[in-house]
């Protein structure tokens, strides 16, 4: 057994657990298919839930030979696919709060931390206009609309539940929320349903213009590649940055962390995502890269071409990995690093920070 491959696979199975790859919503029913892994539970013990209730129909332990290679060390990976269906007719609205919650759990069902493995989907009937496939691809590497929607809604709800769990605060209790690196509005479109005080910023002028046109519940500002931003000192009390620091080399990272400190007020919270073990499964990342990131602390593996069409500086946008120890020490120059939570931002880890008083 290769201990590094095993650690990567176990992280995905433990902290992510499962993933939908198809969701169909009609007036009559909701159908979901995907895969679900478990280290200790037998497949027959798993429960497939929608808003906390068991699905009407579940076909489990379906053949999944495609998952044997990425999850070779996980029991039953070769039979981990499923299909679920749930009736909508004659029942209360499953999107009563604007979202449905989908989850796979052990035999005892959900508990107060189960939100961490849940996937959320917003009501399609209430969705604002969508960006183009090309605009989406610049953000998530694919133009797949369902992945865009599912990821954005899930991360927004994870943030909402994390703030309640750790600080007993709703998103609506924050006075000014910054979506740093808003891209095509993957997160802002759902944060703006939870708070009227969302500002999105990005270096991609085309995507910022699209967000400004299609998402009237938030405001959007185009920014330069390097700070400063146009915001006053202490402008924000909550900052969320999805897959931004995963694309900045160390000098640029440090400049932006200093700027985030300037524009946040004492006690402000920041949630910034980074690559972690769980994500490495889906990109087939060689463990040698993670070993090198642990040795160096930060590892720049080269330029990323997703933004080449909209940036004049093709070397700016990078592919970057961080070690947890590096984050805990170097980022503490600007913030208190409270925690690194695996697989909380889609497949990425989420770093929880707090702005110290001056």
Secondary structure, DSSP 8 states (H G I E B T S, - for coil): --HHHHHHHHHIIIII-EEEEEEEE-SSEEEEEEEE--SSS-GGG-EEEETTEE-SEEEEEE--THHHHHTTTSTTGGG-EEEEEEE-TTS--TTTTSEEEEEEE-TT---TTGGGG-EEEE-GGG------HHHHHHHHSS--HHHHHHHHHHHHHHHHHHHHHHHS--GGG-S-EEEET-TTTTTHHHHHHH-S-EEEEES-HHHHHHHHHH-TTSEEEE--SSS--S--TT-EEEEEESSSGGG--HHHHHHHHHHHHHHEEEEEEEEEEE--HHHHHHHT--HHHHHHHHHHSEEEEEE--TTTTT-S-TTSSEEEEE-HHHHHHHGGGTEEEEEEEEEEETTEEEEEEEE---
